[in-house]
Amino acid sequence: MASATLRRATVSGAVLLSLLAVPAQATADEPGISRADTAGSTAALPEPDVAGLRSVLRTAVRQGAPGALARIDDRGEVHRATAGVADRTTRRAISTLDRFRIGSVTKTFSTVVLLQLVDEKKLRLDAPVDRYLPGLLPDDRITVRHVLSHRSGLYDYTNDMFARTVPGFESVRTKVFTYRQLMKLSLRHARTNRPGAAYAYSNTNFVVAGMLIKKLTGQSVATAYRTRVFEPLKLKDTFYVHPGTELPGRHTRGYLTPDAAGGALVDATRQTASWAQSAGAIVSSAKDLDTFLSALLRGKLTSRASLDQMRRWWKVNSTTAYGLGLRRRTLSCGRSVYGHTGAVQGYYTYAFTSADGGRSLTSLANTSNNGAVLNTLTGTLEAAFCGRSARTVRGSGFVERHEDIAPDVPLEDVTGAARD
């Protein structure tokens, strides 16, 4: 595999091919889809509010996270903040050097690999999935684009798997699933909508993505990630260890909050994450995630045409839109940032970058199933990209109501009261 620099050089020559393979007008008139915002950032970002960042992390710890961390990479300048512990037994302080499970931020990696295959003319976004995986899906109108934008209508099997948080997790902690087994769990249910009709977050979509990667590369997803993304970007802390259960090297442990208020935290660090795989099983660090997202938005991983396809947005709510494996989040100061959230048992991750990839933030709390912490962590985006002006509006932003795990199961906060 070529280096990231070589990929950028060769990808530029593939732009015309990509445009032919994926017509720019393919979704321009589709209801709910807006054209790609490709202009980049024209206004200078305010200075990050590092004191505010630390305050957000301390609040997350008070709300039940054993520890929390954040790292901002800003055109060569680095800001770091931490609070609490990485290990409740040893009481080791959490560090921005720690590795952790990134959950659904994995979906952005999976999408990058598939868009590279688009650039290589091995895949068409508007082709039916069944062209590449015959007979897999019950409706041949479901396209690759529908899958990557969560508009396939495929039921999310995690809704059943994790309807009860701790028992659900313990039932799959050491299991190893095949992709076909996960698909079978989804296809027991009727589809949630017709293809392309509506956004509905579903981990099943990125099980399909993993199957496409395997089929079209002839490699495991681990090999595809490593040779196409990890190695070209020199991501030293990023791994796909499935079906192994251990996080390599220095890492923070992850703690799952039980559904019942006051229940003891469950150490969820050791698990196969086989229920997630290409939807959520990558391990990484704050530095590596900042590097990855900056490279992505700077056009170093795909052709510009494919990046534009990734940034065709389907509105989710007043502050959030979804493209292809990528979220756009509009902050209180009116600025938009690009990346993904991640939830896997014991870990919450926010990884976002500016429109031009110049400033990136990754934040983590080493807990999950805690609605208060999930909402608080959004404040790290405000501090990183809106600066001190965010203080005057803190707490007035969009409230997260669900996790990436089991998105149709209402998330309970630390008091045990489910939000509507």
URNOR-V598114 format. One line per field, one symbol per residue. ss: DSSP state (H for helix, E for strand, L for the rest). psi: psi as a letter, one per 20 degrees, with the letter a starting at -180 (. if undefined). burial: # if it has 24 or more other ideal C-beta (glycine too) atoms within 12 Angstrom, else .. A space follows every 10 residues. Layout:
ss = ???
psi = ???
burial = ???
This chain:
ss = LLLHHHHHHH HHLLHHHHHH HLLLLLLLLL LLEELLLLLL LLLLLLLLLH HHHHHHHHHH HHLLLLEEEE EEEELLEEEE EEEEELLLLL LLELLLLLEE ELHHHHHHHH HHHHHHHHHL LLLLLLLEHH HLLLLLLLLL LLEHHHHHLL LLLLLLLHHH HLLLHHHHHH HHLLLLLLHH HHHHHHHLLL LLLLLLLLLL LLLHHHHHHH HHHHHHHLLL HHHHHHHHHH LLLLLLLLEL LLLLLLLLLL ELLLEELLLL LLLLLEELLL LLLLLLHHHL LLEEEHHHHH HHHHHHHLLL LLLHHHHHHH LLEEELLLLE EELLLLEEEE LLLLLEEEEE EEEELLEEEE EEELLLLLEE EEEEELEELL HHHHHHHLHH HHHHHLHHHH HHHLLLLLLL LLLLLLLLLL LELLLLLELL
psi = pqrhghgggh hhijggghhh hnphjhjhjp pipqqpnjha phqpqrpqnh ghghgghhgh ghjiphrqqq pponlipppq qrpbqhoigi kpqqqiiqqr picihhhhgg ggghhhhghj kiqphjqqhi hhmpjgqioj iorggggijl khjppohigg hkhofghggh ijgjqoqrhh ghhhhgihqq qhrqpihqpo pphhhigggh hgggghhjrq hggggghhgg ghilnijpqn ipjqiqpqbp qqqqppprhp piqpqpojgo qhkhigciik jqpargghhg gghgggijki hrqhghhhhh koqppgahip qpcokpqppp rhjiqqrpcq rppqoipppp oqrrhjjhpq ppqqplrrkn hgggghhhhh gghhhibhhh hijpijappp irrhpmijop pqaiijopq.
burial = ...#..##.. #..##..#.. ##.#.##..# ..#..###.. #...##.### .######### #.######## ####....## ########.. ...####### ########## ########## .######### .##..####. ########## ########## ##..##.##. .##.#.#.#. .##.###... ##..##.### ########## #######... ##.####### .##.#.#### ###...#... #########. ....#####. ########## ########## ########## ########## ####.#..## ########## ###.###### ########## ########## ########## ########## #######..# ...#..##.# .########. ####......
